[in-house]
Amino acid sequence: MEGVSNNSYIDSMKWKKEEGAKFADPDEEQKLQQEDFFKLLTEQLNMQDPSKPVENDQMIAQMTSFTMAEGISGLSDRFDQFANDMTSNQALQASTMVGRKVLVPTDQANLESGAGVTGMIATPQSAQNVKINIKDSTGALVKTINLGDMPQGTKEFEWDGTMSDGSEAPAGNYSFSVNASVGGQTEELPIQMHARVQSVSTGGDRGVVLNLKGLGGIKLSDVTEIS
């Protein structure tokens, strides 16, 4: 650019940039608009060496590169807006789930006073002697539920909130594990638990997050059932 520093148009652009620096966004100052590009291209043609004119294909390549870059930038902006709109729409839909229960892949559940806890067990094949062990937050076993034999598939279960001695378990978080005999071997079966949605959050890499009572947040996409 030193060779054309005396050009009036280039100097006027520089002056405008310096004058507007205190008002403009620093990022915006670095963007070359389409009008600026064509003005610079015109100046380039006016100042070219008559003995070595710019080749047509070179000019076309410059214009094509600028047009492609501008198009890609615009497309990226539209995709960002689309993603924001989708997240907002998901958050609006998820807000209707506040107060309801969802089934999520966890072995933890929050027991509310005077209420029970429900969940679901899955087995890839028939299982025998299926037992659910329930432990409190200290790791102490409070109750074992015997479900007997279970065919291939899923099975819902419920804990009424009472301990082995029949007394009511205090409200709080409890952990669940399921052991069964599958194919002659003792295995731990996968389990999912119902949890109550308290609120909905958006933002960050996790997108829409459901905040579950006593359990924290979980991604909306991880919910397998809404009750």
N, C-alpha and C positions, 0 to 999 in steps of 0.2 A: 504493500500500500504506500510505501515511501515515494515511489515514482509518480504517484498521482495525488500527492498531498495538497497540491495547489488547486485541484479541481474544485470548483465552486459548490457542486452538489454534495460531494463527499464532505467538504468542510461544513456545509450547512447541516448535514446529518449529525456530525460530531457536535456542533454547537447545540442542536436540539437535544441531543442525548445528555449533554452536561447540564443544560438548563432544566431538563425534566427529571434529573436523577433524584431530586429530593421529593418528588411526587410519585414517581413510578415504582412499581414492584421491580426489585433487582433482577428477578428471573425473567420478567417481561422484556427488560432492556436487551437481553441477549437474543431475542427471537427476531428473525428476519421475516418480515411479512412479504406477501406476494407482490404488493405494490413496490416495496423497496427493491425486491429482486429484479423486477423488470426495469426499474430506473437505473440500477447498477449495470444491467445488461446493456441498456441504451448508452450509458456512459462508456462502457467497454468498447462498443462499436464506434463511437465517436472518436475515441482516443487510439484506436488500433493503427498499427503501422500500415499505410496503404500498400507497401510492397509485400507485406506479409499479412493479408487479411485473415480473420478468423474463419476456420472451415465451418461449413454448414452443419456437418455431423457433430462437431464439437459444441456448437450452440444448441442443437437439438438435445444432445446428451445432458447439457446443463439444465435445460428446461425440464426434461424428463425426470432427472434426479430430484429437482426441487418439487415437482408435482407429486412424485411418489412419496417423498418425505412428508409433504403436507397432508397427503391422503392417509398415510399410516398414522400420523399424529392425531388427525381427526377421528379415525376409527378407534384408536386407543381411548380417546376421551369418551366416545360413545359407549364403549364396552365398560369403562369405569362407571359411567352413569347408570348403565343397565344393571351392573352388579350392586350398586347402592340401592337402586329401586327394588331389586329382588330381595335384598336383606331387609329393607323396610317393610316390604309386603309380608315376608316370613315372620318378622317381629309382630306385626299387627295380627296375623293369624294365631301366632303362639300365645299372644296375650289372652286369648279366649280360653286357654288351658289353665289359667291361674285358679287355684282352688280344687282342680281335678287331680286324679291320680293317673300316673303313667307307669308302664312296665319298662324297666331298664335293666341292662346286664350288670348286676352288682350282687354281692353277697351280703350287703348291709341293708338294714331297714330301720326306720324310726318308729317306735311304738308310742302312740299317743294314749294318754290316760283314758281308760274305759273303752278302748278300741282294740281291734286285733290287727294282724299283719297278714297279707296275702302275697303269694309268689307263684312261680311256675318252674317246673323241673323238666328237663329234656333228656332223653336217652336214645342213642342210635339203634338200639335193639332191646329186646325184652330184658328186664332186670328183676332180680329177686331180693327180698329182704331190704327194701329201700327204707333208709332211716334219715331223718333230718335232725341234726344237732344244732341247738340254739345256745349261743354264748353271749354274756353281757359284755360291757365295754372293758372289763378287767380280764376277760378271757375265761371266766368261770362258766361251766356248763349249767344252764338253768332248766333245760328240758330237752328230751328226745322224743320225736314223733315217729311212730312206726307206721309206714304206709303199705307194708306187705309187698306183693309183687306188682310190677308195672309193665304194661306192654310197650312196644316201640312207639315213640312219639313224645308228646308233651302231656303234663298233668299239672293242674292247678292244686294248690294246697293253701291251708289257712292255719295260722296260730292264733288262738283266742286271747293270748296275752297272759296266760296263767303259767306258773312255774310247776315243777314236778310235785310239790307238796300241795298244789291246788290254790295257793295264794296268788294274788295279782302282782304281776311283775311291774316294777316302777317304770315310768315313762323314760324314754331314752333310746339310744342306738344299740342294736343287737346284730350279731353276725350269724350267718346260716351256712351250713355245709351239708351236702347230701352224699351219703355213702351207700353203695349197693353192690350186689354180686352180679357181674355182667360176664357171661361166657365162662363162668367158673372162677373169675378173679374179682377181688374187691376193688372197686373204682369209685372215684369222686365224680358225680354227675354235675353238669353245668346248671346254673340256677339264675333266675331273674326275679327281681322284687318290685312290688308296687311302691311308689313314693308320691307324696303330694307336692304339687307345684306351688311355690310361694310367690315367685316373681319371674320376669323374663328380662334378660340383658342382651345387648347387641354391641358390636364393635370388636376389634382385635381379630386374630387369626381364627378364632373358634366360631365366628359368625353368631347365630342366634343361640343363646344359652338359657336353659331352664334351670332355675335355682330351686333345688328340692329341699324340703324341710328336713333339717338335721344332717343332710348328706352333701350339701354343696351344689356346684353347678355341673351340668352335663349337656353336651351338644344336642340340639334338637334332632339331628340325623341319627342319634344313637337310640332314640325312643322306638320301641317295637310295638307298643300298644297304648291306646288312650282309653281309660275307663270312665 
